[in-house]
Amino acid sequence: MKLQVSRWGNSLAVRLPVAYTRAAGLKEGDSVEASITSAGAINLAPERTFDKAAFLTRITKLHASMPMTAPVVETMRQEARY
């Protein structure tokens, strides 16, 4: 799709069609991360936020799934003794 670049204050802006914003899950006020490729293409992606609660849930489940074993230090000490 061809989009027009317009002036917005001292900057330039491109209006995003509603179909694009819906597909990307964007709404007014959201932040996006912009990057430029070596070919000069501009990429926009929704800003990813770090969800501490979700991370804690995943880590807790991972920790619960790991079996408790003997401490490695104790094993090494026992093997080193004659």
N, CA, C and O atoms as a CHARMM CRD file, in Angstrom:
* protein
*
  328
    1    1 MET  N      0.85100  -1.16700   0.00000 PROA 1      0.00000
    2    1 MET  CA     0.00000   0.00000   0.00000 PROA 1      0.00000
    3    1 MET  C      0.89600   1.22900   0.00000 PROA 1      0.00000
    4    1 MET  O      1.90500   1.27400   0.70400 PROA 1      0.00000
    5    2 LYS  N      0.52700   2.20700  -0.77900 PROA 2      0.00000
    6    2 LYS  CA     1.26700   3.46000  -0.87100 PROA 2      0.00000
    7    2 LYS  C      0.67100   4.44300   0.12200 PROA 2      0.00000
    8    2 LYS  O     -0.53300   4.69600   0.10300 PROA 2      0.00000
    9    3 LEU  N      1.52300   5.00700   1.00500 PROA 3      0.00000
   10    3 LEU  CA     1.07700   5.97000   2.00800 PROA 3      0.00000
   11    3 LEU  C      1.80400   7.28800   1.79200 PROA 3      0.00000
   12    3 LEU  O      2.94300   7.31100   1.32500 PROA 3      0.00000
   13    4 GLN  N      1.13700   8.38500   2.13400 PROA 4      0.00000
   14    4 GLN  CA     1.71600   9.71000   1.94600 PROA 4      0.00000
   15    4 GLN  C      2.38400  10.19500   3.22800 PROA 4      0.00000
   16    4 GLN  O      1.84500  10.03200   4.32300 PROA 4      0.00000
   17    5 VAL  N      3.56200  10.79000   3.07700 PROA 5      0.00000
   18    5 VAL  CA     4.28200  11.38900   4.19800 PROA 5      0.00000
   19    5 VAL  C      3.83500  12.84000   4.30000 PROA 5      0.00000
   20    5 VAL  O      3.85900  13.57300   3.31100 PROA 5      0.00000
   21    6 SER  N      3.42400  13.25900   5.50600 PROA 6      0.00000
   22    6 SER  CA     2.92800  14.62100   5.72900 PROA 6      0.00000
   23    6 SER  C      3.70200  15.26700   6.86800 PROA 6      0.00000
   24    6 SER  O      4.35400  14.58000   7.65500 PROA 6      0.00000
   25    7 ARG  N      3.62600  16.59600   6.95200 PROA 7      0.00000
   26    7 ARG  CA     4.27900  17.32400   8.03000 PROA 7      0.00000
   27    7 ARG  C      3.37900  17.31400   9.25700 PROA 7      0.00000
   28    7 ARG  O      2.16500  17.49400   9.15900 PROA 7      0.00000
   29    8 TRP  N      4.00300  17.09900  10.42200 PROA 8      0.00000
   30    8 TRP  CA     3.29300  17.15800  11.69800 PROA 8      0.00000
   31    8 TRP  C      4.19100  17.94600  12.63300 PROA 8      0.00000
   32    8 TRP  O      5.11800  17.38900  13.22200 PROA 8      0.00000
   33    9 GLY  N      3.92700  19.22700  12.77300 PROA 9      0.00000
   34    9 GLY  CA     4.82300  20.11000  13.52100 PROA 9      0.00000
   35    9 GLY  C      6.13300  20.22600  12.76900 PROA 9      0.00000
   36    9 GLY  O      6.13900  20.54500  11.58000 PROA 9      0.00000
   37   10 ASN  N      7.24900  19.97100  13.44900 PROA 10     0.00000
   38   10 ASN  CA     8.56500  20.00200  12.80300 PROA 10     0.00000
   39   10 ASN  C      8.98400  18.62700  12.29900 PROA 10     0.00000
   40   10 ASN  O     10.09600  18.46900  11.79300 PROA 10     0.00000
   41   11 SER  N      8.12200  17.64300  12.42800 PROA 11     0.00000
   42   11 SER  CA     8.45200  16.27200  12.03900 PROA 11     0.00000
   43   11 SER  C      7.63900  15.85100  10.82700 PROA 11     0.00000
   44   11 SER  O      6.76400  16.58000  10.36000 PROA 11     0.00000
   45   12 LEU  N      7.94200  14.67300  10.33400 PROA 12     0.00000
   46   12 LEU  CA     7.15600  14.06300   9.26600 PROA 12     0.00000
   47   12 LEU  C      6.38200  12.89600   9.85200 PROA 12     0.00000
   48   12 LEU  O      6.83500  12.25300  10.79900 PROA 12     0.00000
   49   13 ALA  N      5.22300  12.62600   9.29000 PROA 13     0.00000
   50   13 ALA  CA     4.36700  11.56000   9.81700 PROA 13     0.00000
   51   13 ALA  C      3.71600  10.79000   8.67400 PROA 13     0.00000
   52   13 ALA  O      3.55800  11.29800   7.56400 PROA 13     0.00000
   53   14 VAL  N      3.34600   9.55900   8.97700 PROA 14     0.00000
   54   14 VAL  CA     2.60000   8.70900   8.04700 PROA 14     0.00000
   55   14 VAL  C      1.37300   8.22100   8.78900 PROA 14     0.00000
   56   14 VAL  O      1.48500   7.71500   9.90500 PROA 14     0.00000
   57   15 ARG  N      0.21000   8.36400   8.19100 PROA 15     0.00000
   58   15 ARG  CA    -1.02400   7.85100   8.80100 PROA 15     0.00000
   59   15 ARG  C     -1.13400   6.36800   8.50000 PROA 15     0.00000
   60   15 ARG  O     -0.94100   5.92700   7.36700 PROA 15     0.00000
   61   16 LEU  N     -1.44600   5.61400   9.53200 PROA 16     0.00000
   62   16 LEU  CA    -1.59700   4.16800   9.36800 PROA 16     0.00000
   63   16 LEU  C     -3.06600   3.83100   9.14900 PROA 16     0.00000
   64   16 LEU  O     -3.91900   4.28000   9.91600 PROA 16     0.00000
   65   17 PRO  N     -3.37600   3.05800   8.13200 PROA 17     0.00000
   66   17 PRO  CA    -4.76400   2.65800   7.90300 PROA 17     0.00000
   67   17 PRO  C     -5.29200   1.82200   9.07100 PROA 17     0.00000
   68   17 PRO  O     -4.53800   1.09800   9.72000 PROA 17     0.00000
   69   18 VAL  N     -6.58200   1.93300   9.32500 PROA 18     0.00000
   70   18 VAL  CA    -7.19800   1.23000  10.44900 PROA 18     0.00000
   71   18 VAL  C     -7.01900  -0.28500  10.33000 PROA 18     0.00000
   72   18 VAL  O     -6.90300  -0.97000  11.34600 PROA 18     0.00000
   73   19 ALA  N     -6.99500  -0.80700   9.12300 PROA 19     0.00000
   74   19 ALA  CA    -6.79700  -2.25300   8.94100 PROA 19     0.00000
   75   19 ALA  C     -5.42200  -2.67400   9.46300 PROA 19     0.00000
   76   19 ALA  O     -5.27900  -3.74700  10.05000 PROA 19     0.00000
   77   20 TYR  N     -4.41700  -1.83400   9.24900 PROA 20     0.00000
   78   20 TYR  CA    -3.07000  -2.13400   9.73700 PROA 20     0.00000
   79   20 TYR  C     -3.01100  -2.06800  11.25600 PROA 20     0.00000
   80   20 TYR  O     -2.42100  -2.93800  11.89700 PROA 20     0.00000
   81   21 THR  N     -3.62200  -1.03800  11.83100 PROA 21     0.00000
   82   21 THR  CA    -3.57200  -0.88300  13.28700 PROA 21     0.00000
   83   21 THR  C     -4.32700  -2.00900  13.98300 PROA 21     0.00000
   84   21 THR  O     -3.90600  -2.48400  15.03700 PROA 21     0.00000
   85   22 ARG  N     -5.42600  -2.43000  13.40400 PROA 22     0.00000
   86   22 ARG  CA    -6.17800  -3.55400  13.99000 PROA 22     0.00000
   87   22 ARG  C     -5.37300  -4.84200  13.91300 PROA 22     0.00000
   88   22 ARG  O     -5.32100  -5.61200  14.87200 PROA 22     0.00000
   89   23 ALA  N     -4.74100  -5.07000  12.75800 PROA 23     0.00000
   90   23 ALA  CA    -3.94500  -6.28800  12.58300 PROA 23     0.00000
   91   23 ALA  C     -2.75600  -6.31900  13.54500 PROA 23     0.00000
   92   23 ALA  O     -2.35000  -7.38700  14.00400 PROA 23     0.00000
   93   24 ALA  N     -2.20100  -5.14300  13.84600 PROA 24     0.00000
   94   24 ALA  CA    -1.05600  -5.06500  14.76000 PROA 24     0.00000
   95   24 ALA  C     -1.49000  -4.95300  16.21300 PROA 24     0.00000
   96   24 ALA  O     -0.65400  -5.01100  17.11500 PROA 24     0.00000
   97   25 GLY  N     -2.79400  -4.79100  16.45000 PROA 25     0.00000
   98   25 GLY  CA    -3.29400  -4.66000  17.81600 PROA 25     0.00000
   99   25 GLY  C     -2.97500  -3.31500  18.44000 PROA 25     0.00000
  100   25 GLY  O     -2.82500  -3.21600  19.65700 PROA 25     0.00000
  101   26 LEU  N     -2.87000  -2.27900  17.62100 PROA 26     0.00000
  102   26 LEU  CA    -2.54700  -0.93500  18.11100 PROA 26     0.00000
  103   26 LEU  C     -3.80400  -0.12100  18.33900 PROA 26     0.00000
  104   26 LEU  O     -4.81200  -0.28400  17.65100 PROA 26     0.00000
  105   27 LYS  N     -3.71700   0.76600  19.33100 PROA 27     0.00000
  106   27 LYS  CA    -4.79700   1.72600  19.55700 PROA 27     0.00000
  107   27 LYS  C     -4.16600   3.07900  19.85800 PROA 27     0.00000
  108   27 LYS  O     -2.96200   3.16300  20.10000 PROA 27     0.00000
  109   28 GLU  N     -4.94900   4.11100  19.84500 PROA 28     0.00000
  110   28 GLU  CA    -4.43300   5.46000  20.07000 PROA 28     0.00000
  111   28 GLU  C     -3.73200   5.54200  21.42900 PROA 28     0.00000
  112   28 GLU  O     -4.26100   5.08100  22.44100 PROA 28     0.00000
  113   29 GLY  N     -2.55400   6.12800  21.43600 PROA 29     0.00000
  114   29 GLY  CA    -1.78400   6.27300  22.66600 PROA 29     0.00000
  115   29 GLY  C     -0.74700   5.18600  22.88200 PROA 29     0.00000
  116   29 GLY  O      0.11800   5.32900  23.74600 PROA 29     0.00000
  117   30 ASP  N     -0.81000   4.09200  22.11000 PROA 30     0.00000
  118   30 ASP  CA     0.18300   3.01900  22.22900 PROA 30     0.00000
  119   30 ASP  C      1.54100   3.50000  21.72200 PROA 30     0.00000
  120   30 ASP  O      1.62200   4.42900  20.91800 PROA 30     0.00000
  121   31 SER  N      2.59400   2.86200  22.19600 PROA 31     0.00000
  122   31 SER  CA     3.94900   3.15300  21.72500 PROA 31     0.00000
  123   31 SER  C      4.38600   2.05400  20.77000 PROA 31     0.00000
  124   31 SER  O      4.00800   0.89200  20.91700 PROA 31     0.00000
  125   32 VAL  N      5.19100   2.44700  19.78900 PROA 32     0.00000
  126   32 VAL  CA     5.75600   1.48300  18.84900 PROA 32     0.00000
  127   32 VAL  C      7.26900   1.64600  18.84000 PROA 32     0.00000
  128   32 VAL  O      7.79300   2.72000  19.13700 PROA 32     0.00000
  129   33 GLU  N      7.95700   0.57600  18.49900 PROA 33     0.00000
  130   33 GLU  CA     9.40400   0.62400  18.34300 PROA 33     0.00000
  131   33 GLU  C      9.70400   0.71200  16.85500 PROA 33     0.00000
  132   33 GLU  O      9.19600  -0.08300  16.06400 PROA 33     0.00000
  133   34 ALA  N     10.53100   1.68100  16.47600 PROA 34     0.00000
  134   34 ALA  CA    10.88600   1.88500  15.07700 PROA 34     0.00000
  135   34 ALA  C     12.33300   1.47900  14.86100 PROA 34     0.00000
  136   34 ALA  O     13.19300   1.72800  15.70600 PROA 34     0.00000
  137   35 SER  N     12.59400   0.84900  13.71800 PROA 35     0.00000
  138   35 SER  CA    13.96200   0.49700  13.34600 PROA 35     0.00000
  139   35 SER  C     14.11200   0.67700  11.84200 PROA 35     0.00000
  140   35 SER  O     13.14200   0.61500  11.08600 PROA 35     0.00000
  141   36 ILE  N     15.34700   0.90000  11.43400 PROA 36     0.00000
  142   36 ILE  CA    15.64100   1.08300  10.01400 PROA 36     0.00000
  143   36 ILE  C     16.57700  -0.03800   9.58000 PROA 36     0.00000
  144   36 ILE  O     17.59200  -0.29600  10.22700 PROA 36     0.00000
  145   37 THR  N     16.23100  -0.69600   8.48800 PROA 37     0.00000
  146   37 THR  CA    17.06800  -1.77400   7.96600 PROA 37     0.00000
  147   37 THR  C     18.20000  -1.18100   7.13400 PROA 37     0.00000
  148   37 THR  O     18.18500   0.00700   6.80900 PROA 37     0.00000
  149   38 SER  N     19.17400  -2.01100   6.79500 PROA 38     0.00000
  150   38 SER  CA    20.29200  -1.54500   5.97000 PROA 38     0.00000
  151   38 SER  C     19.82300  -1.14200   4.57700 PROA 38     0.00000
  152   38 SER  O     20.49100  -0.36100   3.89900 PROA 38     0.00000
  153   39 ALA  N     18.68500  -1.66500   4.14600 PROA 39     0.00000
  154   39 ALA  CA    18.12900  -1.31500   2.84000 PROA 39     0.00000
  155   39 ALA  C     17.32600  -0.01900   2.89100 PROA 39     0.00000
  156   39 ALA  O     16.83700   0.44500   1.86100 PROA 39     0.00000
  157   40 GLY  N     17.18400   0.57600   4.08900 PROA 40     0.00000
  158   40 GLY  CA    16.45500   1.83300   4.22500 PROA 40     0.00000
  159   40 GLY  C     14.98200   1.66400   4.54700 PROA 40     0.00000
  160   40 GLY  O     14.24700   2.65100   4.57500 PROA 40     0.00000
  161   41 ALA  N     14.53100   0.44500   4.79100 PROA 41     0.00000
  162   41 ALA  CA    13.12700   0.21100   5.13600 PROA 41     0.00000
  163   41 ALA  C     12.89600   0.56500   6.60100 PROA 41     0.00000
  164   41 ALA  O     13.74300   0.29600   7.45200 PROA 41     0.00000
  165   42 ILE  N     11.76000   1.16100   6.88600 PROA 42     0.00000
  166   42 ILE  CA    11.38500   1.51300   8.25300 PROA 42     0.00000
  167   42 ILE  C     10.42300   0.45200   8.76100 PROA 42     0.00000
  168   42 ILE  O      9.38500   0.20300   8.14800 PROA 42     0.00000
  169   43 ASN  N     10.76600  -0.17200   9.88000 PROA 43     0.00000
  170   43 ASN  CA     9.91200  -1.19100  10.49200 PROA 43     0.00000
  171   43 ASN  C      9.32000  -0.64100  11.77700 PROA 43     0.00000
  172   43 ASN  O     10.02700  -0.03600  12.58300 PROA 43     0.00000
  173   44 LEU  N      8.03800  -0.84700  11.96700 PROA 44     0.00000
  174   44 LEU  CA     7.35200  -0.46500  13.19700 PROA 44     0.00000
  175   44 LEU  C      6.80900  -1.72400  13.84800 PROA 44     0.00000
  176   44 LEU  O      6.24500  -2.58600  13.17300 PROA 44     0.00000
  177   45 ALA  N      6.97900  -1.83100  15.16300 PROA 45     0.00000
  178   45 ALA  CA     6.46500  -2.98400  15.90400 PROA 45     0.00000
  179   45 ALA  C      5.88400  -2.49200  17.21500 PROA 45     0.00000
  180   45 ALA  O      6.43000  -1.56900  17.81900 PROA 45     0.00000
  181   46 PRO  N      4.78100  -3.09000  17.67300 PROA 46     0.00000
  182   46 PRO  CA     4.23100  -2.69400  18.97300 PROA 46     0.00000
  183   46 PRO  C      5.29200  -2.85100  20.05200 PROA 46     0.00000
  184   46 PRO  O      6.03900  -3.83000  20.06000 PROA 46     0.00000
  185   47 GLU  N      5.35500  -1.89100  20.95800 PROA 47     0.00000
  186   47 GLU  CA     6.33200  -1.95100  22.04100 PROA 47     0.00000
  187   47 GLU  C      5.98900  -3.11100  22.95900 PROA 47     0.00000
  188   47 GLU  O      4.85100  -3.25100  23.40700 PROA 47     0.00000
  189   48 ARG  N      6.97400  -3.92900  23.23100 PROA 48     0.00000
  190   48 ARG  CA     6.77300  -5.07500  24.11200 PROA 48     0.00000
  191   48 ARG  C      7.07700  -4.64400  25.54000 PROA 48     0.00000
  192   48 ARG  O      8.15200  -4.11600  25.82600 PROA 48     0.00000
  193   49 THR  N      6.13400  -4.87100  26.41700 PROA 49     0.00000
  194   49 THR  CA     6.35000  -4.53100  27.82000 PROA 49     0.00000
  195   49 THR  C      6.64800  -5.81100  28.58800 PROA 49     0.00000
  196   49 THR  O      6.15800  -6.88600  28.24100 PROA 49     0.00000
  197   50 PHE  N      7.44300  -5.68500  29.61700 PROA 50     0.00000
  198   50 PHE  CA     7.81700  -6.83400  30.43300 PROA 50     0.00000
  199   50 PHE  C      6.76000  -7.02600  31.50700 PROA 50     0.00000
  200   50 PHE  O      6.53900  -6.13800  32.33000 PROA 50     0.00000
  201   51 ASP  N      6.10600  -8.18300  31.50300 PROA 51     0.00000
  202   51 ASP  CA     5.06100  -8.49300  32.47600 PROA 51     0.00000
  203   51 ASP  C      5.67800  -9.30600  33.61100 PROA 51     0.00000
  204   51 ASP  O      5.91700 -10.50500  33.46900 PROA 51     0.00000
  205   52 LYS  N      5.93400  -8.64100  34.73700 PROA 52     0.00000
  206   52 LYS  CA     6.58400  -9.30200  35.87100 PROA 52     0.00000
  207   52 LYS  C      5.74500 -10.45300  36.42000 PROA 52     0.00000
  208   52 LYS  O      6.28700 -11.49500  36.78800 PROA 52     0.00000
  209   53 ALA  N      4.43100 -10.27100  36.47800 PROA 53     0.00000
  210   53 ALA  CA     3.56000 -11.31300  37.03200 PROA 53     0.00000
  211   53 ALA  C      3.60700 -12.57400  36.16900 PROA 53     0.00000
  212   53 ALA  O      3.69000 -13.68400  36.69600 PROA 53     0.00000
  213   54 ALA  N      3.55300 -12.41000  34.85100 PROA 54     0.00000
  214   54 ALA  CA     3.60800 -13.56700  33.95600 PROA 54     0.00000
  215   54 ALA  C      4.96500 -14.25400  34.04300 PROA 54     0.00000
  216   54 ALA  O      5.04700 -15.48200  34.02400 PROA 54     0.00000
  217   55 PHE  N      6.03100 -13.45800  34.13800 PROA 55     0.00000
  218   55 PHE  CA     7.37400 -14.02300  34.27000 PROA 55     0.00000
  219   55 PHE  C      7.49800 -14.82500  35.55900 PROA 55     0.00000
  220   55 PHE  O      8.04100 -15.93000  35.55700 PROA 55     0.00000
  221   56 LEU  N      6.99900 -14.27200  36.65700 PROA 56     0.00000
  222   56 LEU  CA     7.05500 -14.96600  37.94300 PROA 56     0.00000
  223   56 LEU  C      6.26900 -16.27200  37.89600 PROA 56     0.00000
  224   56 LEU  O      6.70800 -17.27900  38.45200 PROA 56     0.00000
  225   57 THR  N      5.11900 -16.26600  37.24100 PROA 57     0.00000
  226   57 THR  CA     4.30700 -17.47900  37.09900 PROA 57     0.00000
  227   57 THR  C      5.07100 -18.55000  36.32600 PROA 57     0.00000
  228   57 THR  O      5.08500 -19.71300  36.72700 PROA 57     0.00000
  229   58 ARG  N      5.71300 -18.15700  35.20600 PROA 58     0.00000
  230   58 ARG  CA     6.47000 -19.12100  34.40300 PROA 58     0.00000
  231   58 ARG  C      7.64900 -19.69600  35.18200 PROA 58     0.00000
  232   58 ARG  O      7.90100 -20.90000  35.13300 PROA 58     0.00000
  233   59 ILE  N      8.36700 -18.83900  35.89800 PROA 59     0.00000
  234   59 ILE  CA     9.52100 -19.30000  36.67300 PROA 59     0.00000
  235   59 ILE  C      9.08200 -20.22600  37.80600 PROA 59     0.00000
  236   59 ILE  O      9.74200 -21.22700  38.08200 PROA 59     0.00000
  237   60 THR  N      7.97700 -19.89600  38.45900 PROA 60     0.00000
  238   60 THR  CA     7.46700 -20.73200  39.55000 PROA 60     0.00000
  239   60 THR  C      7.08500 -22.11500  39.03200 PROA 60     0.00000
  240   60 THR  O      7.39400 -23.12000  39.67200 PROA 60     0.00000
  241   61 LYS  N      6.41500 -22.17700  37.87900 PROA 61     0.00000
  242   61 LYS  CA     6.05000 -23.47000  37.28500 PROA 61     0.00000
  243   61 LYS  C      7.29700 -24.26500  36.89800 PROA 61     0.00000
  244   61 LYS  O      7.35500 -25.47700  37.10500 PROA 61     0.00000
  245   62 LEU  N      8.29400 -23.57400  36.33500 PROA 62     0.00000
  246   62 LEU  CA     9.53200 -24.24600  35.95400 PROA 62     0.00000
  247   62 LEU  C     10.23500 -24.80200  37.18500 PROA 62     0.00000
  248   62 LEU  O     10.70400 -25.94000  37.17400 PROA 62     0.00000
  249   63 HSD  N     10.30900 -24.01600  38.22800 PROA 63     0.00000
  250   63 HSD  CA    10.96400 -24.45000  39.47000 PROA 63     0.00000
  251   63 HSD  C     10.24000 -25.65600  40.07100 PROA 63     0.00000
  252   63 HSD  O     10.88000 -26.58800  40.55800 PROA 63     0.00000
  253   64 ALA  N      8.90800 -25.63800  40.03500 PROA 64     0.00000
  254   64 ALA  CA     8.12600 -26.75000  40.59000 PROA 64     0.00000
  255   64 ALA  C      8.30800 -28.02800  39.77500 PROA 64     0.00000
  256   64 ALA  O      8.18100 -29.12700  40.31400 PROA 64     0.00000
  257   65 SER  N      8.60500 -27.89500  38.47700 PROA 65     0.00000
  258   65 SER  CA     8.74800 -29.07800  37.62600 PROA 65     0.00000
  259   65 SER  C     10.11600 -29.74100  37.76300 PROA 65     0.00000
  260   65 SER  O     10.30300 -30.86600  37.30000 PROA 65     0.00000
  261   66 MET  N     11.06800 -29.06600  38.38700 PROA 66     0.00000
  262   66 MET  CA    12.41400 -29.62900  38.53100 PROA 66     0.00000
  263   66 MET  C     12.51000 -30.45800  39.80800 PROA 66     0.00000
  264   66 MET  O     12.13100 -29.99000  40.88200 PROA 66     0.00000
  265   67 PRO  N     13.01600 -31.68800  39.69800 PROA 67     0.00000
  266   67 PRO  CA    13.13600 -32.52600  40.89900 PROA 67     0.00000
  267   67 PRO  C     14.27000 -32.02000  41.79400 PROA 67     0.00000
  268   67 PRO  O     15.28600 -31.51800  41.31400 PROA 67     0.00000
  269   68 MET  N     14.07200 -32.16300  43.08700 PROA 68     0.00000
  270   68 MET  CA    15.11900 -31.80500  44.04200 PROA 68     0.00000
  271   68 MET  C     16.14900 -32.92500  44.05300 PROA 68     0.00000
  272   68 MET  O     15.78800 -34.10000  44.12900 PROA 68     0.00000
  273   69 THR  N     17.40700 -32.57800  43.97900 PROA 69     0.00000
  274   69 THR  CA    18.49700 -33.55400  43.99600 PROA 69     0.00000
  275   69 THR  C     19.46400 -33.20500  45.11900 PROA 69     0.00000
  276   69 THR  O     19.36900 -32.15000  45.74600 PROA 69     0.00000
  277   70 ALA  N     20.38400 -34.10900  45.34900 PROA 70     0.00000
  278   70 ALA  CA    21.39400 -33.85400  46.38100 PROA 70     0.00000
  279   70 ALA  C     22.28700 -32.70100  45.93000 PROA 70     0.00000
  280   70 ALA  O     22.54800 -32.54900  44.73600 PROA 70     0.00000
  281   71 PRO  N     22.75200 -31.89600  46.87100 PROA 71     0.00000
  282   71 PRO  CA    23.64000 -30.79400  46.50800 PROA 71     0.00000
  283   71 PRO  C     24.91300 -31.30900  45.83600 PROA 71     0.00000
  284   71 PRO  O     25.47600 -32.31500  46.26600 PROA 71     0.00000
  285   72 VAL  N     25.35500 -30.64300  44.81300 PROA 72     0.00000
  286   72 VAL  CA    26.54000 -31.05100  44.06500 PROA 72     0.00000
  287   72 VAL  C     27.77900 -31.00700  44.95000 PROA 72     0.00000
  288   72 VAL  O     28.64600 -31.87300  44.84200 PROA 72     0.00000
  289   73 VAL  N     27.86900 -30.01400  45.81700 PROA 73     0.00000
  290   73 VAL  CA    29.03800 -29.88300  46.69200 PROA 73     0.00000
  291   73 VAL  C     29.16300 -31.10500  47.59200 PROA 73     0.00000
  292   73 VAL  O     30.26300 -31.62600  47.78000 PROA 73     0.00000
  293   74 GLU  N     28.05400 -31.56300  48.14900 PROA 74     0.00000
  294   74 GLU  CA    28.09600 -32.74700  49.01600 PROA 74     0.00000
  295   74 GLU  C     28.54800 -33.97400  48.23600 PROA 74     0.00000
  296   74 GLU  O     29.33200 -34.77100  48.75100 PROA 74     0.00000
  297   75 THR  N     28.07600 -34.14200  47.02000 PROA 75     0.00000
  298   75 THR  CA    28.47400 -35.27300  46.18600 PROA 75     0.00000
  299   75 THR  C     29.97100 -35.22700  45.91100 PROA 75     0.00000
  300   75 THR  O     30.65000 -36.25000  45.99500 PROA 75     0.00000
  301   76 MET  N     30.48500 -34.05300  45.58400 PROA 76     0.00000
  302   76 MET  CA    31.91500 -33.91100  45.30700 PROA 76     0.00000
  303   76 MET  C     32.74700 -34.20300  46.55400 PROA 76     0.00000
  304   76 MET  O     33.80100 -34.83100  46.46200 PROA 76     0.00000
  305   77 ARG  N     32.28500 -33.75800  47.70300 PROA 77     0.00000
  306   77 ARG  CA    33.01800 -34.01300  48.94600 PROA 77     0.00000
  307   77 ARG  C     33.06800 -35.50900  49.25600 PROA 77     0.00000
  308   77 ARG  O     34.10400 -36.02200  49.68000 PROA 77     0.00000
  309   78 GLN  N     31.96000 -36.20300  49.04700 PROA 78     0.00000
  310   78 GLN  CA    31.91500 -37.63800  49.33300 PROA 78     0.00000
  311   78 GLN  C     32.82200 -38.40600  48.38000 PROA 78     0.00000
  312   78 GLN  O     33.47300 -39.36400  48.79900 PROA 78     0.00000
  313   79 GLU  N     32.88300 -38.01400  47.11800 PROA 79     0.00000
  314   79 GLU  CA    33.72700 -38.70400  46.14500 PROA 79     0.00000
  315   79 GLU  C     35.20500 -38.42100  46.38700 PROA 79     0.00000
  316   79 GLU  O     36.05200 -39.25300  46.06200 PROA 79     0.00000
  317   80 ALA  N     35.52700 -37.26600  46.95000 PROA 80     0.00000
  318   80 ALA  CA    36.92500 -36.89800  47.18500 PROA 80     0.00000
  319   80 ALA  C     37.49400 -37.60800  48.40500 PROA 80     0.00000
  320   80 ALA  O     38.71100 -37.73800  48.53600 PROA 80     0.00000
  321   81 ARG  N     36.63100 -38.06400  49.28900 PROA 81     0.00000
  322   81 ARG  CA    37.10200 -38.75700  50.49400 PROA 81     0.00000
  323   81 ARG  C     37.45600 -40.19800  50.15800 PROA 81     0.00000
  324   81 ARG  O     36.83300 -40.80500  49.28700 PROA 81     0.00000
  325   82 TYR  N     38.44200 -40.74400  50.83700 PROA 82     0.00000
  326   82 TYR  CA    38.88300 -42.12400  50.58900 PROA 82     0.00000
  327   82 TYR  C     38.02700 -43.11100  51.31100 PROA 82     0.00000
  328   82 TYR  O     38.25800 -44.31600  51.21300 PROA 82     0.00000
